[in-house]
């Protein structure tokens, strides 16, 4: 992890996508399960920040920590 990646919306969006794919969860299913709009990832990839509660819902849905999604740890179980 590069320090400049922390809190970077495109980095976080990609981290979420990769982890969801590894768990066999589609992005559409993830967004629907978290009650988020279909353009959420597009907005993030273009630099728009995700609200803290939305990020927490995604972490809960993926059964990992927010710290993992932000790139603060490589262990999805830490601070879960």
N, C-alpha and C positions, 0 to 999 in steps of 0.2 A: 504494500500500500504506500502510496505517495502522499505526503502531508497535504499537497494541494488538492488531492481528491476528496478529502474530508469535507462534508457538507456541500459537495458539488452535485447539483441535481442530475446531470447526465450520468455521473458515476453511480449515484444511488439508484437511478432507474435501471441501469445495466446490471447492477448487483441484484436487484429484485428479480429481474428477468431471468438471470442465470440460476438463481436459487430456486425460483418457481419451477423452471424447466427441470432442474435436478430432482425435484420432488414430484414431478409428473403433473404439475398444476398449470393449466393454460392461463395466459394473461387475461383472457376474457372471463374465465371462471374466477380468477383472483379479483378482478375489478368488480364483478357482479357480487361476489361474496362479501366484499368490503363496502359495497354501496358507493362505488366511485365511478365517475364518468369514463366513457370509452376513450376519451382523448387524454387521460391522465398521463400516460407514459410519453405521448407526443409532447405535451407541455413540458414535462420534466427534461426530456432530451433537448429541448430548446431553452433550457435554463430556468424555467419557472420552478419555484420551490413548492414542496408539498407541505400541507398543513401538518402540524405535529400529531393531531388526532388521526389523520389519515395514515401517516407513517406507522403509528402504533397499531391501527387496525390491520395493516398489511403484515406487520411483524407477528401479531397474534394469529392471523390466518395461516401464515407460513410456519408458525410454531418456532420462531427464532427471536432473537433480541433486536431491538432498535439499533443498538451499538453495532451489531453485525451488519445490518443494512447500511449504516452510515460508514462502515469501513474502519470503525474504531477497534475491532477485534476480528480475528479470523475464525473464532469459535462461535457458532450460532447459539450455543447454549449459555454463554456468559451473560449475566445480567438479564436473563429471560424473565 
